[in-house]
């Protein structure tokens, strides 16, 4: 993958090549292999390249054959060879970038629907005086923009937009979003005036500076496939194998993450089936804590698929060393402790390969989280808050999942109960910390008219939790290590299949992600398929009472604390003392506030000043 950026002016001034070069420099970690700038009066693009396809050619920004179109492209078009074979165009390169120009030449902006892959790209058409931005269907790759009456700018990461902004201010409404979602849902961001292009959307900038954003793709509206459970498994097998075949397209080595969980193990097994395990490098991370360490299972899976396996161990010191720098890379607070682990894993992988496959997206498409068993209950009724709060306070850290369930089910509205499964803070806690309710709502529109309760929950998670948190994390942490990440489950054909299948093949007999597990049984031993889900957990409950204790107190309750001055300081102190005394396990909330504090301090350090 790469880094893209661009500027278009509407005040009569030309775009500065130096400005574009500075924007590109801030994206150099995304593309260390090459970089370039194109300017033409009031419009210009910048590009930083990580070479994956057509290594010696396809330099960007690239001009179209007629000279009226220019492109800056991040991503991979995995069906570019098929498109190239059926397009009449005077190709000069062997890569996928020029195929995008050929597709635009034939179909115009509607050509985005012809693409398979993960992408974020901009095309300026001097013939129509329009600039077009496109983001892939599931939001695998990021795309941000900033617009005023005088200027429009876009970039792969928010930090690359700072050179065009007169002032960088934190959007105060985003604080409520972060406490509720662990991220800021599209189209908003942490920075005032900066917006995300939503997943599956196309943005057009006209000659007058007007900006139009419209959807070009959506998940199927109804589950219209009436098939037997066995047939559903076969359909998924076909779709996933096709996706993996595409995902292996590269002119550089491709490896895979392998946690030992069902999703990554299945991906690796299908790769081994298609090309053999020999030569496949796989990667996993552990924490030196038997409660959350999955490396034993990863080694088992590696032996089964015949891969060359590599491991790394993450420590509390790694968190202290990486936290601030990775906050800058992410352009926001780190949403979860796993962010640091994902980065360290990407570092390990980059020392062997340039591209890795991951199992991301399977849980949100096929109902992998425990909460999906309670989809109907979540929709139907909220439980009394008082007794549940009392019970929650007596539960040990080992009962974290039950604690989450009690907190979620005690919320008063359907939207808040939905949000509560992933929210570090309840609605009441957020209001107390920030002195009032939120000024906007982003979840409710995804809950209306989407079919049964499970389907609604999945639809909301694909559009918020997956797109704005997990995929953002995956992109930033891999790109911080100059590594390309490809998730085969998020091929749009697999996603469309998931939403055409009935909910009964996703949660079946109390088993979550039933269809994926049944498919995995074709390729993996039962003990690996049926083991309890662990996920990428970090032992922070102990770390916050030990190695990270002093850091937490200093940053959250110190005189220069952003959190201490913005939120209710008494509530923050109570949170810390309850955790340290062992009375309550508050590590998800301590992490959230500490992550916000570290991000804000790093933002101030990097750009000089901020305001809220």
C-alpha positions in Angstrom: 0.0 0.0 0.0 1.0 3.6 -0.3 0.3 7.2 0.9 -1.6 9.6 -1.2 -2.3 13.3 -0.7 -3.5 16.3 -2.8 -4.7 19.9 -2.8 -7.0 21.9 -5.0 -7.3 25.7 -4.6 -10.2 27.9 -5.5 -8.7 31.3 -4.6 -6.7 31.7 -7.8 -3.4 30.7 -6.3 -1.3 27.8 -7.7 -0.6 24.8 -5.5 2.9 24.8 -4.1 5.1 21.8 -4.9 6.8 22.4 -1.6 3.5 22.0 0.2 2.7 18.8 -1.6 6.2 17.5 -0.9 5.7 18.2 2.8 2.3 16.4 2.8 4.0 13.4 1.1 6.9 13.4 3.6 4.4 12.9 6.4 3.3 9.7 4.6 6.7 8.3 3.9 6.3 5.4 6.3 3.4 4.2 4.1 5.6 4.2 1.0 9.4 4.2 1.6 10.2 2.8 -1.9 9.5 5.9 -4.0 7.8 9.3 -3.9 6.6 11.9 -6.3 4.6 15.1 -6.8 2.5 16.4 -9.7 1.3 20.1 -10.0 -0.8 21.8 -12.5 -1.8 25.3 -11.4 -4.5 25.1 -8.8 -4.4 21.3 -8.4 -1.6 18.9 -7.3 -1.1 15.4 -6.0 1.6 13.7 -3.9 2.4 10.0 -3.5 4.6 7.8 -1.4 5.0 4.3 -2.7 5.3 0.8 -1.2 6.1 -1.3 -4.3 4.0 -4.5 -4.4 3.1 -4.9 -8.1 5.1 -3.8 -11.2 8.1 -3.0 -8.9 10.2 -1.2 -11.5 7.3 0.7 -13.2 4.0 2.4 -12.2 5.6 5.5 -10.6 3.0 8.0 -9.2 1.3 10.4 -9.5 0.6 9.0 -12.9 -1.0 10.7 -16.0 -3.5 9.1 -18.2 -2.8 8.4 -21.9 -4.5 11.6 -23.1 -2.9 13.8 -20.5 -6.2 15.1 -19.1 -6.4 12.7 -16.1 -4.0 12.2 -13.2 -4.1 9.7 -10.4 -2.7 9.1 -6.9 -3.6 5.6 -5.8 -3.2 3.6 -2.6 -4.1 -0.1 -2.5 -4.3 -3.1 -4.7 -6.8 -3.8 -7.5 -6.8 -7.6 -7.3 -8.6 -8.1 -10.6 -6.5 -5.7 -12.6 -5.3 -8.4 -15.0 -8.8 -9.3 -15.9 -9.7 -5.7 -16.4 -6.6 -5.0 -18.5 -7.4 -7.9 -20.8 -10.8 -6.5 -21.7 -10.0 -2.8 -21.9 -8.8 -1.2 -25.1 -6.1 1.3 -23.8 -2.5 2.1 -24.7 -1.0 0.6 -21.6 2.6 1.7 -20.8 3.1 -0.2 -17.5 2.3 -3.7 -16.1 0.7 -2.5 -12.9 -2.8 -1.8 -11.5 -2.5 2.0 -11.3 -2.7 2.5 -15.0 -5.7 0.0 -15.1 -7.6 2.5 -12.9 -6.9 5.2 -15.4 -8.1 2.9 -18.2 -11.3 2.1 -16.2 -12.0 5.8 -15.6 -11.4 6.5 -19.3 -14.0 3.9 -20.3 -16.6 4.1 -17.5 -16.0 7.4 -15.7 -16.5 7.5 -12.0 -19.0 4.6 -12.2 -16.0 2.4 -13.1 -15.3 2.0 -9.4 -17.9 -0.8 -9.3 -15.8 -2.9 -11.7 -13.0 -3.2 -9.1 -12.1 -5.9 -6.6 -9.6 -5.2 -3.9 -8.8 -2.6 -1.3 -8.3 1.0 -2.4 -8.4 4.7 -1.8 -7.5 6.9 -4.8 -8.0 10.3 -6.4 -8.4 11.2 -10.0 -8.3 14.7 -11.3 -10.1 15.2 -14.7 -9.1 18.5 -16.3 -11.6 17.9 -19.0 -14.5 18.1 -16.6 -12.7 20.2 -14.0 -13.7 17.6 -11.4 -11.6 15.8 -8.8 -12.9 12.4 -7.7 -12.0 10.5 -4.5 -12.9 6.8 -4.0 -12.8 4.6 -1.0 -13.2 0.8 -1.1 -16.4 -0.9 -0.2 -15.7 -2.1 3.3 -13.3 0.8 4.3 -10.1 -1.3 4.4 -8.0 1.7 3.4 -8.4 5.2 4.8 -9.2 8.5 3.1 -9.6 11.9 4.8 -10.3 15.4 3.5 -10.4 19.0 4.6 -12.5 21.6 2.8 -13.0 25.4 3.1 -14.1 28.0 0.6 -10.5 28.5 -0.6 -9.1 25.0 -0.5 -9.8 21.3 -0.7 -7.2 18.8 0.5 -7.1 15.0 0.9 -4.7 12.4 2.4 -4.3 8.8 3.5 -3.7 10.1 7.1 -4.9 13.2 8.9 -1.4 14.4 9.8 -0.7 15.0 6.2 -3.5 17.6 6.1 -2.0 19.7 8.9 0.3 21.7 6.5 -2.8 23.2 4.7 -4.7 24.0 7.9 -4.4 27.4 9.7 -5.2 25.8 13.0 -5.5 22.3 14.4 -8.3 21.9 16.9 -9.7 18.9 18.7 -13.4 18.4 17.8 -15.0 18.3 21.3 -17.9 16.2 20.2 -15.4 13.4 19.3 -14.6 13.0 23.0 -18.1 11.6 23.6 -17.7 9.4 20.5 -14.4 8.0 21.7 -15.8 7.1 25.2 -18.7 5.4 23.5 -17.1 3.7 20.5 -13.3 3.6 21.3 -13.0 5.5 17.9 -14.8 8.3 16.1 -17.3 7.0 13.6 -17.4 8.3 10.0 -17.7 10.9 8.7 -16.2 12.6 11.7 -12.7 12.5 13.2 -10.9 13.8 16.2 -9.8 16.9 14.4 -12.2 19.8 13.8 -12.9 20.3 10.1 -11.3 17.0 8.9 -13.7 14.3 7.6 -13.5 10.7 6.5 -14.7 9.5 3.2 -17.1 6.7 4.4 -16.6 3.2 3.3 -18.1 2.5 -0.2 -18.4 6.2 -1.1 -17.3 8.4 -3.9 -16.5 12.1 -3.3 -16.6 14.7 -6.1 -15.1 18.2 -6.0 -16.5 20.6 -8.6 -14.9 23.6 -10.3 -16.7 25.9 -7.8 -15.3 24.0 -4.8 -18.6 22.2 -4.1 -18.2 18.8 -2.5 -20.6 15.9 -3.1 -20.3 12.6 -1.2 -22.4 9.6 -2.4 -22.5 5.9 -1.9 -21.7 3.6 -4.8 -22.1 0.3 -2.9 -24.2 -1.1 0.0 -24.6 -4.5 1.7 -27.5 -6.6 0.4 -30.7 -5.3 2.0 -32.3 -8.7 2.7 -31.1 -12.2 3.3 -32.4 -13.7 0.1 -30.5 -17.0 -0.1 -32.7 -19.9 1.0 -30.2 -22.7 1.2 -29.4 -25.5 3.6 -26.7 -25.0 6.2 -24.4 -27.4 4.4 -24.9 -25.6 1.1 -24.2 -22.3 2.9 -20.8 -23.7 4.1 -20.0 -24.7 0.5 -20.8 -21.2 -0.8 -18.5 -19.7 1.8 -15.7 -22.1 0.9 -16.0 -21.1 -2.8 -16.1 -17.4 -2.0 -13.2 -17.5 0.4 -11.0 -19.6 -1.8 -11.6 -17.1 -4.7 -10.8 -14.2 -2.4 -7.5 -15.8 -1.2 -6.5 -16.5 -4.8 -6.9 -12.8 -5.4 -5.1 -11.8 -2.2 -2.0 -13.7 -3.2 -1.5 -11.5 -6.3 1.8 -9.7 -5.7 5.3 -9.4 -7.1 6.8 -9.7 -3.6 6.5 -12.4 -0.9 3.1 -12.7 0.9 2.9 -14.0 4.5 0.1 -14.3 7.0 -0.8 -13.6 10.6 -1.5 -16.8 12.5 -2.9 -16.4 16.1 -4.1 -19.9 16.3 -7.7 -18.8 16.2 -10.2 -20.1 13.8 -10.1 -17.2 11.3 -6.3 -16.9 10.8 -5.9 -20.6 10.9 -8.5 -21.1 8.2 -6.9 -18.4 6.0 -3.5 -20.1 6.3 -5.0 -23.6 5.6 -6.6 -22.3 2.4 -3.4 -20.6 1.3 -1.6 -23.9 1.9 -4.2 -25.7 -0.1 -3.8 -23.4 -3.1 0.0 -23.1 -3.2 1.3 -25.4 -0.5 2.6 -24.4 3.0 6.2 -24.5 2.0 7.6 -21.0 1.7 4.7 -19.4 3.6 5.8 -17.3 6.5 3.4 -17.0 9.4 3.5 -14.6 12.5 2.1 -14.5 16.0 2.5 -12.5 19.2 2.3 -13.5 22.8 2.4 -11.7 26.1 4.3 -14.1 28.4 1.0 -14.5 30.3 -0.7 -18.0 30.2 -4.1 -16.4 30.7 -4.1 -14.7 27.3 -1.2 -16.3 25.4 -2.3 -18.2 22.2 1.2 -19.0 20.8 0.8 -22.7 21.6 -2.2 -22.8 19.4 -0.5 -20.8 16.7 2.4 -23.3 16.6 -0.1 -26.1 16.3 -1.7 -24.4 13.3 1.7 -23.6 11.8 2.6 -27.3 11.9 -0.7 -28.3 10.2 -0.3 -25.8 7.3 3.5 -26.4 7.0 4.5 -22.8 7.4 7.7 -21.2 8.6 6.5 -19.7 11.8 7.8 -16.6 13.7 6.9 -15.2 17.1 7.4 -12.1 19.2 6.6 -11.4 22.9 5.1 -8.1 24.0 5.9 -6.6 27.4 4.7 -3.7 29.5 7.9 -1.9 28.5 7.0 -2.1 24.9 3.8 -0.3 25.6 5.6 2.6 27.3 8.1 2.7 24.4 5.6 2.7 21.6 2.4 4.3 22.9 3.0 7.9 22.1 4.6 7.3 18.7 1.8 4.9 17.6 -0.8 7.5 18.7 0.8 9.9 16.2 0.7 7.1 13.5 -2.9 6.4 14.2 -4.0 10.1 14.3 -6.1 9.3 17.3 -5.8 7.6 20.7 -5.0 4.0 20.5 -8.4 2.3 20.8 -7.3 -0.9 22.4 -4.1 -2.3 24.0 -3.9 -4.7 21.0 -2.8 -1.8 18.8 0.7 -1.9 20.2 0.8 -5.7 19.8 -0.4 -5.4 16.2 2.4 -3.0 15.5 5.1 -5.2 17.0 3.7 -8.1 15.0 3.8 -6.0 11.8 7.4 -5.2 12.6 8.2 -8.9 12.9 6.4 -9.7 9.6 8.1 -6.8 7.7 11.5 -8.3 8.4 10.4 -11.3 6.2 7.7 -10.2 3.8 6.1 -7.0 2.4 2.4 -8.3 2.5 0.5 -10.3 5.1 -3.0 -11.8 5.1 -5.2 -11.5 8.2 -8.5 -12.9 9.4 -10.0 -9.4 10.1 -13.7 -9.0 9.4 -14.9 -12.6 10.0 -16.3 -11.8 13.4 -18.4 -8.8 12.1 -19.7 -10.6 9.0 -20.4 -14.0 10.5 -21.2 -13.2 14.1 -18.1 -14.3 16.0 -18.3 -12.3 19.3 -20.2 -13.7 22.3 -22.5 -10.7 22.3 -24.2 -12.0 19.1 -25.9 -14.7 21.1 -27.8 -11.9 22.9 -28.9 -10.0 19.8 -32.6 -10.5 20.4 -32.3 -9.6 24.1 -30.3 -6.5 23.3 -33.0 -5.3 21.0 -35.9 -6.2 23.3 -35.3 -4.9 26.8 -32.9 -3.2 29.1 -32.4 -4.6 32.6 -32.4 -2.6 35.9 -29.3 -0.6 36.3 -29.0 -0.6 40.1 -28.8 -4.3 40.9 -26.6 -5.0 37.9 -24.1 -2.3 38.9 -23.9 -3.8 42.3 -23.2 -7.2 40.9 -20.8 -5.9 38.4 -18.7 -4.3 41.1 -18.2 -7.6 42.8 -17.0 -9.5 39.8 -13.3 -10.3 39.4 -11.2 -9.5 36.3 -11.6 -13.1 35.2 -15.3 -12.4 34.6 -14.7 -9.6 32.1 -17.1 -10.8 29.6 -20.0 -11.1 32.1 -19.1 -7.6 33.3 -19.4 -6.3 29.8 -22.7 -8.0 29.3 -24.2 -6.6 32.5 -23.1 -3.1 31.6 -24.5 -3.3 28.1 -27.8 -4.8 29.1 -28.5 -2.2 31.8 -28.5 0.7 29.2 -31.9 2.3 28.8 -32.2 2.4 24.9 -31.6 -0.1 22.1 -28.9 2.1 20.6 -27.1 2.4 23.9 -27.3 -1.3 24.6 -25.9 -2.0 21.2 -23.1 0.5 21.8 -22.6 -0.9 25.3 -21.1 -4.2 24.2 -17.9 -2.4 23.0 -18.2 0.9 24.9 -15.6 1.4 27.7 -18.0 3.8 29.5 -21.8 3.7 29.9 -23.9 6.6 28.8 -24.3 7.8 32.4 -20.6 7.6 33.0 -19.9 9.5 29.8 -22.3 12.2 30.8 -20.8 12.6 34.2 -17.2 12.7 32.9 -18.0 15.3 30.2 -20.7 17.3 32.0 -23.6 16.5 29.6 -25.0 14.3 26.9 -23.5 14.0 23.3 -24.4 16.5 20.6 -24.7 14.0 17.9 -25.7 10.3 17.3 -24.1 8.0 14.8 -25.3 4.6 15.6 -29.1 4.8 15.4 -29.3 5.1 11.6 -27.7 1.7 11.2 -30.3 0.0 13.4 -33.5 0.8 11.4 -35.1 -1.6 9.0 -32.2 -4.1 8.7 -34.1 -7.3 9.3 -33.8 -9.5 12.4 -31.9 -8.5 15.6 -28.7 -10.3 14.7 -28.6 -8.8 11.2 -29.0 -5.3 12.7 -26.2 -5.8 15.1 -23.9 -7.1 12.4 -24.8 -4.3 10.0 -24.0 -1.7 12.7 -20.7 -3.3 13.6 -19.5 -3.5 10.0 -20.2 0.2 9.5 -18.8 1.4 12.9 -16.7 -1.0 15.0 -15.0 -2.7 12.0 -14.6 0.3 9.6 -13.7 3.0 12.2 -11.7 1.0 14.7 -10.4 -2.4 13.6 -9.6 -1.5 10.0 -8.2 1.8 11.0 -6.0 0.1 13.5 -4.9 -2.6 11.0 -4.0 0.0 8.4 -2.1 2.4 10.7 -0.2 -0.2 12.7 0.9 -2.2 9.6 1.8 1.0 7.7 3.8 2.2 10.6 6.0 -0.8 9.8 5.7 -0.3 6.0 3.8 -3.5 5.7 0.7 -4.2 3.5 -2.2 -5.9 5.2 -4.8 -7.8 3.2 -8.0 -9.3 4.9 -9.5 -12.0 2.5 -12.8 -12.1 4.5 -13.4 -8.5 3.5 -13.5 -9.2 -0.3 -16.8 -7.6 -1.1 -18.1 -10.8 -2.6 -17.6 -12.6 0.8 -19.3 -9.7 2.6 -22.3 -9.7 0.2 -22.6 -13.5 0.7 -22.6 -13.0 4.4 -25.5 -10.6 4.3 -27.5 -12.7 1.8 -27.3 -15.8 4.1 -29.8 -16.2 7.0 -28.8 -15.5 10.5 -29.4 -19.1 11.4 -26.1 -20.2 9.8 -24.2 -17.6 11.8 -25.4 -18.3 15.3 -26.7 -21.8 15.5 -27.4 -23.9 18.6 -25.7 -21.2 20.7 -22.5 -21.5 18.6 -21.2 -18.2 17.2 -19.7 -18.0 13.8 -21.1 -21.5 13.1 -20.6 -21.3 9.3 -17.0 -20.4 9.6 -16.3 -23.1 12.1 -18.0 -25.7 10.0 -15.9 -24.7 7.0 -12.8 -24.8 9.2 -13.5 -28.4 10.2 -12.8 -29.4 6.5 -9.2 -28.2 7.0 -8.3 -28.1 10.7 -8.5 -30.4 13.7 -11.6 -30.2 16.0 -9.5 -29.2 19.0 -8.4 -26.0 17.3 -11.8 -25.2 15.9 -13.7 -25.7 19.1 -11.4 -24.1 21.6 -12.7 -21.0 23.4 -12.2 -17.6 21.7 -9.5 -15.6 23.3 -8.7 -12.7 20.9 -5.8 -10.3 21.1 -5.9 -9.7 24.8 -3.3 -7.9 26.8 -2.9 -8.4 30.6 -3.4 -4.7 31.5 -5.3 -5.4 34.7 -2.1 -6.5 36.3 0.1 -4.0 34.4 -1.9 -1.1 35.7 -1.4 -2.3 39.3 2.3 -2.8 38.7 4.6 -1.6 35.9 2.3 1.0 34.5 0.8 2.2 37.8 3.0 5.3 38.2 2.6 6.3 34.6 -1.3 6.2 34.8 -1.4 8.4 37.9 1.1 10.9 36.6 -0.6 11.4 33.3 -4.3 11.3 34.4 -4.1 13.2 37.6 -1.1 15.5 37.1 -1.4 19.3 36.9 -0.9 19.4 33.1 -3.3 16.6 32.4 -5.7 17.1 29.4 -8.0 14.4 30.8 -7.9 15.9 34.3 -8.8 19.4 33.0 -11.4 18.3 30.4 -13.2 15.6 32.4 -14.4 15.4 35.9 -11.2 15.0 37.9 -12.9 13.5 40.9 -14.4 10.8 38.8 -11.0 10.1 37.2 -9.4 9.7 40.6 -12.1 7.4 41.8 -11.5 5.2 38.7 -7.8 4.9 39.5 -8.2 4.2 43.2 -10.9 1.6 42.7 -8.7 -0.3 40.3 -5.5 -0.1 42.4 -7.4 -1.2 45.5 -8.7 -4.3 43.7 -12.3 -3.3 44.4 -13.1 -3.1 40.7 -11.5 -4.0 37.4 -11.4 -0.6 35.7 -8.6 -1.3 33.2 -10.8 -0.8 30.0 -11.7 2.7 31.2 -8.2 3.6 32.5 -6.8 2.5 29.1 -9.3 4.7 27.3 -8.5 7.8 29.3 -4.7 7.2 29.4 -4.7 6.6 25.6 -6.6 9.9 25.1 -4.1 11.8 27.3 -1.0 10.3 25.5 -2.4 11.1 22.1 -3.2 14.7 23.0 0.3 15.2 24.5 1.9 13.8 21.4 -0.3 15.9 19.2 0.8 19.0 21.1 4.4 18.0 20.9 4.3 17.4 17.2 2.5 20.5 16.0 3.2 23.0 18.7 -0.3 23.8 20.0 -3.9 22.5 20.0 -7.2 23.6 21.4 -10.4 21.8 22.4 
